[in-house]
Amino acid sequence: MRYQPVISAAFVIALCLGFVPMQRGIAQDMRQYSPEERFALAAKNSVFVEGLGNGGLYSFNYDRRIAPTWNVRIGFSNYRVDANLADVLSGSASAVIVPLVGSYLYNFPDSPSYLEVGAGISSAFLSVSASTVAPTATTAYVPIPTVVAMYRLMPTEGGFSLRAGVTPLFLPGLFLPWLGVSLGWTFGGF
């Protein structure tokens, strides 16, 4: 289980690369179209793996452009730690983090580059259990406000995408300056 995040990331990327149709017919000069026409022709979906970022240490994400300058994203990450102390005390802790972020995209003229600025909530679902004389368990939900300010490379016709920037988290009683880098694939479709 130690390599589960790496294996899961490789599986998601392989799945996306194998089943996502490439839209090469749109690679023509998009400047001849109005912003609304460019948006209608553009690849609007992205899947990516993010290191650090809004999901903690890693997350798998789906991103959807809902307007020429707006997008929403949902992600998922899962963590688990087991401990055993001299067969007297054993326990485990797990966390599932689901980032939900809305962003404004500023497109640099005649470029696949964007400035992404947004905000959202990373929902943390926590569970802790301990086993001593009397087993105990507890669960909690912690909403973590977050913001993003990132450079984004997202080709209009689809293909490899990259994001990098700051993704600070506002933990209860603590501001955590945080960075994020993501690699993924942009594609058309629905």
N, C-alpha and C positions, 0 to 999 in steps of 0.2 A: 504494500500500500504506500510505500515511501515514494514511488515514482508515479502515482496515480495522476497528479496534475499534469505532468509532462506527457504521459500516454494519452490522457484525455485531450490535451491541446493538439497533439499530433493527429489524433483521430478526427477532430472537428475540422482542422485545416485540410486534411486529405479528403474528407467528405465534401467539403465546399469546393475544392479544386476539381474534384471528379464529376460533380453533378451540376455545377453552375455554368450555363451557356455563356460563351464569350460574345460580346456585342462589338464586332469589329466594323460593322457597316456604318456606325455613327462617327467614326474617326475622321470624318471630313471636317472642313473648316466650319466650326460652330458659330463663328462671329456673324455669319450672315443671318442668323435667326434672332428673334426677339427673346428676352429673358424667359418668357412663358413657354415659347417653343423649345428653347434649350432645355428647360426643366422637363418638359414632356418627353424629350428624347434621351434624357440623362439616365444613367444607372443610379437608382435611388436606394439600394439596399447594400449594407456592408455587414460582414461578419469579421470579427477580429479577436485576437488574444491580446490582453493588456497586461503588461508587467507593472507592478505597483498600481497607481491610479485609484479610481473610486471604489474598486472592489477589494482593496487591501494589497496583498502581495501579488495576486494574479486574478484575472477574471476572463470569462468567455462572454462575448457581447454580440448583440444584434443592434444595428443602427438603421433607421429609416428616415429619409428626407421626406418631409410632409409638405413642404413648400420650397420655392427656390432658395430661400435663405434660412429655413428652419428645419431642425431634425430632432428626433427623439431616440433614446437609446435605452436598452435594458440589458443587464448583465447578470452573471452568476459566478460565485466562487464558494468553495466549500473547504473548511479546515477542520482537522481533528487531531487531538493530542491525547494519548493514553499514558498513564503513569502507574507505577507499582513500586511501593516503598517497603522493601523487606517483608513482603507478604502480610503486612499489617494493615496498610492503607493502599487501596487502589482506586483509581478513578479515571474519568475521561472528561474532556471538554471539547465541544464542537461549536462551530459557527458557520452559518450560511449567510452570505452577504449578497444582496440583490440591489445593485445600483440602478436608479431610474433618473435620467438626466435629460433635460431639454436644452437645446443650444441654438444660438444664432450663428450663421455662417456668413462671413464676409469673404467674397471671392476676389482675389487679386486679379486685375484685368488680364484677359487673354492667357490665363494660367490655370492649371489644375490645383493650385495652392489656395488654401483657405485659412482664415483666422477663425477659430471656433471659441466662442465665449458662452458659457451656460451655467446652469445651477440645477440642483436636484437633491434627492435623498438616497443615501445608501442604507437600506434596511438590513439591520443585523439581527438574525435570529440565533440566540445563544442557548446552549444547553450544557449543564455541568452535572456530573453525577460522581458520588464518592461512596466507597464501600468500606465500612469499618464494622463495628458491632451492629450499628443500625444504618442500613443503606439510606442515602439521601440523594435527591435529584431536584434540580430546579431549572426553569427555562425563563428566558427574558427576551423581549423585543426592544431594540435600541435603534431609534431613527438617527442617522448621522447626516446632518446637512453637509453638502459639498458643492464646490464650484469647479469649473474647468476654464482654463485659458490655454489653448493649444494651437500649434501649427498643424495643419492637416493637408496631406497630399491625397487627392481623391480624383482620379481621372474621370472625365465626363462619360466616356464610353465604357468604363468599367476596367477592372484589373487590380493590380497590387495597390494597396492603400497603406498609408503610414500616418500616425499621429504621435506628437510628442509635446509635452508642456507641463504646466503645473496643475495639480488637482488637490488643493488643500482640503482637509477634513476637519470638521468642527465637532470633535468628540465632547461628551458631557464634561464641562469644566476644563477643556484642553483644546487648544488650536494646534493642529498638526500640519505643518507645511509638508507637502507631499508632491512627488513627481509621477508622471506616467508616460509610458511609451507603448504603442500598440502597432502590431502588424496584422494585416488582414487582406480581405478581398472584397472589392465593390462589384456589384452585378445588377442587372436590370430585373425585369420580371414584374410582378404585380405592383 
